[in-house]
Each structure stands twice: as structure tokens, then as C-alpha cells.
Amino acid sequence: MISAVVYSQPNCGPCAVMKKMLTKHGIPFEVRDVQQDEQALADVREFHETCAPDRPVATPVVVIDNADGAGSREILFGAAIDELKALVRDRRVVA
């Protein structure tokens, strides 16, 4: 089974949207608050530096670990609703 981590912060509208979409698609997730968890903030900065250096550091960042046996994962930045829908539709993420 897949799982996800949502790097979030209080009063973040796009964060709420992504959590709602994950719930809608039956993808279990853990929330890590970047304001309360220094390691979570460091992780978000690293994801941006390595995967999206042209984007400003912001939440949400959603890391989806797929249970495909290959250890693959997807990293989504912002309210990436269309990207999440495409992952589910293309079965790159299977709940």
C-alpha cells in the first residue's frame, strides 16, 4: 500500500486542498508541520533545492511513496491537484 507525507503549515489553503485530495483517493498520509518540526522544514528546503530549484520554498510538498516494490516516489509541489489526479489515473500511484 502506498503512503504519503504532506509537509504543511497552519492556515495553508493549498495544504488543505492536497490533504482533501489524498483522502478522496484513499491515499493514507502523515502531516509534518514545518513550523513545529525543524527536520520537516529542512526536508522541504532539500526537496526544493534538488527537485524544483526555480520554485520558491513553500508548502505544501507532498511525497508519495508507491508500493511498487521499486521504491519509487513522487514529489508534488503546491496544490498540484492535476498532477495527483494524473498519477492516480495513470496508476503510477495505486491506493
PyRosetta script that sets phi, psi and omega in degrees:
from pyrosetta import init, pose_from_sequence

init()
pose = pose_from_sequence("MISAVVYSQPNCGPCAVMKKMLTKHGIPFEVRDVQQDEQALADVREFHETCAPDRPVATPVVVIDNADGAGSREILFGAAIDELKALVRDRRVVA")
pose.set_psi(1, 142.4)
pose.set_omega(1, 179.2)
pose.set_phi(2, -80.9)
pose.set_psi(2, 164.1)
pose.set_omega(2, 174.5)
pose.set_phi(3, -147.6)
pose.set_psi(3, 164.3)
pose.set_omega(3, -178.9)
pose.set_phi(4, -139.0)
pose.set_psi(4, 157.4)
pose.set_omega(4, 171.2)
pose.set_phi(5, -122.1)
pose.set_psi(5, 127.4)
pose.set_omega(5, 176.8)
pose.set_phi(6, -105.9)
pose.set_psi(6, 113.9)
pose.set_omega(6, 174.7)
pose.set_phi(7, -85.5)
pose.set_psi(7, 117.6)
pose.set_omega(7, -167.0)
pose.set_phi(8, -138.1)
pose.set_psi(8, -179.7)
pose.set_omega(8, 171.5)
pose.set_phi(9, -154.8)
pose.set_psi(9, 160.2)
pose.set_omega(9, -178.9)
pose.set_phi(10, -59.2)
pose.set_psi(10, 148.2)
pose.set_omega(10, 175.9)
pose.set_phi(11, 59.2)
pose.set_psi(11, 32.2)
pose.set_omega(11, 179.2)
pose.set_phi(12, -102.1)
pose.set_psi(12, 103.5)
pose.set_omega(12, -179.1)
pose.set_phi(13, -58.4)
pose.set_psi(13, -49.0)
pose.set_omega(13, 178.5)
pose.set_phi(14, -61.1)
pose.set_psi(14, -31.2)
pose.set_omega(14, 177.3)
pose.set_phi(15, -64.1)
pose.set_psi(15, -44.6)
pose.set_omega(15, 179.4)
pose.set_phi(16, -62.0)
pose.set_psi(16, -39.4)
pose.set_omega(16, 179.1)
pose.set_phi(17, -62.4)
pose.set_psi(17, -46.2)
pose.set_omega(17, -178.9)
pose.set_phi(18, -65.8)
pose.set_psi(18, -39.5)
pose.set_omega(18, 177.8)
pose.set_phi(19, -63.2)
pose.set_psi(19, -39.7)
pose.set_omega(19, 178.5)
pose.set_phi(20, -64.1)
pose.set_psi(20, -41.7)
pose.set_omega(20, -179.9)
pose.set_phi(21, -66.6)
pose.set_psi(21, -41.0)
pose.set_omega(21, 177.4)
pose.set_phi(22, -61.6)
pose.set_psi(22, -43.2)
pose.set_omega(22, 178.2)
pose.set_phi(23, -61.9)
pose.set_psi(23, -45.1)
pose.set_omega(23, -179.6)
pose.set_phi(24, -57.7)
pose.set_psi(24, -36.9)
pose.set_omega(24, -177.9)
pose.set_phi(25, -93.1)
pose.set_psi(25, 7.7)
pose.set_omega(25, 175.3)
pose.set_phi(26, 71.1)
pose.set_psi(26, 26.5)
pose.set_omega(26, -179.7)
pose.set_phi(27, -98.2)
pose.set_psi(27, 114.0)
pose.set_omega(27, 179.7)
pose.set_phi(28, -68.7)
pose.set_psi(28, 145.8)
pose.set_omega(28, -178.3)
pose.set_phi(29, -146.8)
pose.set_psi(29, 156.8)
pose.set_omega(29, 174.4)
pose.set_phi(30, -110.8)
pose.set_psi(30, 142.1)
pose.set_omega(30, 177.3)
pose.set_phi(31, -104.8)
pose.set_psi(31, 130.5)
pose.set_omega(31, 175.4)
pose.set_phi(32, -119.2)
pose.set_psi(32, 117.3)
pose.set_omega(32, -176.5)
pose.set_phi(33, -84.2)
pose.set_psi(33, 115.1)
pose.set_omega(33, -176.8)
pose.set_phi(34, -70.8)
pose.set_psi(34, -15.6)
pose.set_omega(34, 177.1)
pose.set_phi(35, -83.4)
pose.set_psi(35, -22.8)
pose.set_omega(35, -178.0)
pose.set_phi(36, -105.8)
pose.set_psi(36, -18.0)
pose.set_omega(36, -172.3)
pose.set_phi(37, -123.9)
pose.set_psi(37, 105.1)
pose.set_omega(37, -177.3)
pose.set_phi(38, -61.0)
pose.set_psi(38, -36.2)
pose.set_omega(38, 179.1)
pose.set_phi(39, -67.0)
pose.set_psi(39, -37.0)
pose.set_omega(39, 177.3)
pose.set_phi(40, -61.5)
pose.set_psi(40, -43.4)
pose.set_omega(40, 178.1)
pose.set_phi(41, -63.5)
pose.set_psi(41, -41.4)
pose.set_omega(41, 177.2)
pose.set_phi(42, -62.5)
pose.set_psi(42, -39.8)
pose.set_omega(42, 178.1)
pose.set_phi(43, -62.0)
pose.set_psi(43, -45.3)
pose.set_omega(43, -179.5)
pose.set_phi(44, -60.8)
pose.set_psi(44, -43.7)
pose.set_omega(44, 178.4)
pose.set_phi(45, -61.5)
pose.set_psi(45, -42.4)
pose.set_omega(45, 179.4)
pose.set_phi(46, -64.7)
pose.set_psi(46, -43.3)
pose.set_omega(46, 178.4)
pose.set_phi(47, -58.6)
pose.set_psi(47, -43.3)
pose.set_omega(47, 179.3)
pose.set_phi(48, -65.0)
pose.set_psi(48, -44.3)
pose.set_omega(48, -178.4)
pose.set_phi(49, -62.3)
pose.set_psi(49, -40.8)
pose.set_omega(49, -174.7)
pose.set_phi(50, -89.6)
pose.set_psi(50, -30.4)
pose.set_omega(50, -173.3)
pose.set_phi(51, -111.2)
pose.set_psi(51, -25.2)
pose.set_omega(51, -175.5)
pose.set_phi(52, -147.1)
pose.set_psi(52, 61.8)
pose.set_omega(52, -174.1)
pose.set_phi(53, -63.8)
pose.set_psi(53, -20.3)
pose.set_omega(53, -179.9)
pose.set_phi(54, -87.1)
pose.set_psi(54, -7.4)
pose.set_omega(54, -179.9)
pose.set_phi(55, -94.1)
pose.set_psi(55, 145.8)
pose.set_omega(55, 174.1)
pose.set_phi(56, -68.7)
pose.set_psi(56, 149.1)
pose.set_omega(56, 177.6)
pose.set_phi(57, -68.6)
pose.set_psi(57, 119.6)
pose.set_omega(57, -177.1)
pose.set_phi(58, -157.5)
pose.set_psi(58, 166.9)
pose.set_omega(58, 174.1)
pose.set_phi(59, -108.8)
pose.set_psi(59, 156.7)
pose.set_omega(59, 2.1)
pose.set_phi(60, -85.4)
pose.set_psi(60, 157.6)
pose.set_omega(60, 164.2)
pose.set_phi(61, -122.8)
pose.set_psi(61, 127.2)
pose.set_omega(61, -178.6)
pose.set_phi(62, -116.3)
pose.set_psi(62, 122.4)
pose.set_omega(62, 178.1)
pose.set_phi(63, -109.6)
pose.set_psi(63, 118.1)
pose.set_omega(63, -178.1)
pose.set_phi(64, -110.0)
pose.set_psi(64, 117.3)
pose.set_omega(64, 175.3)
pose.set_phi(65, -93.3)
pose.set_psi(65, 118.1)
pose.set_omega(65, -178.3)
pose.set_phi(66, -89.1)
pose.set_psi(66, 139.1)
pose.set_omega(66, -179.9)
pose.set_phi(67, -87.8)
pose.set_psi(67, 52.6)
pose.set_omega(67, -178.1)
pose.set_phi(68, -94.5)
pose.set_psi(68, 1.2)
pose.set_omega(68, -179.8)
pose.set_phi(69, 83.9)
pose.set_psi(69, -11.1)
pose.set_omega(69, -178.7)
pose.set_phi(70, -101.1)
pose.set_psi(70, -2.4)
pose.set_omega(70, 180.0)
pose.set_phi(71, 73.2)
pose.set_psi(71, 23.2)
pose.set_omega(71, -178.3)
pose.set_phi(72, -75.6)
pose.set_psi(72, 154.2)
pose.set_omega(72, 176.0)
pose.set_phi(73, -148.7)
pose.set_psi(73, 155.2)
pose.set_omega(73, 177.6)
pose.set_phi(74, -117.1)
pose.set_psi(74, 140.8)
pose.set_omega(74, 176.7)
pose.set_phi(75, -120.3)
pose.set_psi(75, 120.8)
pose.set_omega(75, -179.3)
pose.set_phi(76, -112.0)
pose.set_psi(76, 138.8)
pose.set_omega(76, -179.1)
pose.set_phi(77, -114.6)
pose.set_psi(77, 137.4)
pose.set_omega(77, 178.9)
pose.set_phi(78, 71.3)
pose.set_psi(78, -165.2)
pose.set_omega(78, 178.9)
pose.set_phi(79, -82.7)
pose.set_psi(79, 74.8)
pose.set_omega(79, -174.5)
pose.set_phi(80, -85.9)
pose.set_psi(80, 58.3)
pose.set_omega(80, -175.4)
pose.set_phi(81, -61.4)
pose.set_psi(81, -47.2)
pose.set_omega(81, -178.7)
pose.set_phi(82, -63.3)
pose.set_psi(82, -38.5)
pose.set_omega(82, 177.8)
pose.set_phi(83, -64.6)
pose.set_psi(83, -42.2)
pose.set_omega(83, 178.8)
pose.set_phi(84, -64.2)
pose.set_psi(84, -44.1)
pose.set_omega(84, 178.1)
pose.set_phi(85, -59.9)
pose.set_psi(85, -41.5)
pose.set_omega(85, 179.9)
pose.set_phi(86, -65.1)
pose.set_psi(86, -39.9)
pose.set_omega(86, 177.9)
pose.set_phi(87, -60.7)
pose.set_psi(87, -43.8)
pose.set_omega(87, -179.9)
pose.set_phi(88, -68.5)
pose.set_psi(88, -45.7)
pose.set_omega(88, -178.4)
pose.set_phi(89, -61.2)
pose.set_psi(89, -43.4)
pose.set_omega(89, -177.9)
pose.set_phi(90, -82.6)
pose.set_psi(90, 2.1)
pose.set_omega(90, 179.1)
pose.set_phi(91, 60.7)
pose.set_psi(91, 26.0)
pose.set_omega(91, 172.0)
pose.set_phi(92, -77.1)
pose.set_psi(92, -19.2)
pose.set_omega(92, 172.8)
pose.set_phi(93, -127.2)
pose.set_psi(93, 119.9)
pose.set_omega(93, -177.2)
pose.set_phi(94, -119.9)
pose.set_psi(94, 116.7)
pose.set_omega(94, 179.8)
pose.set_phi(95, -79.9)
pose.dump_pdb("model.pdb")
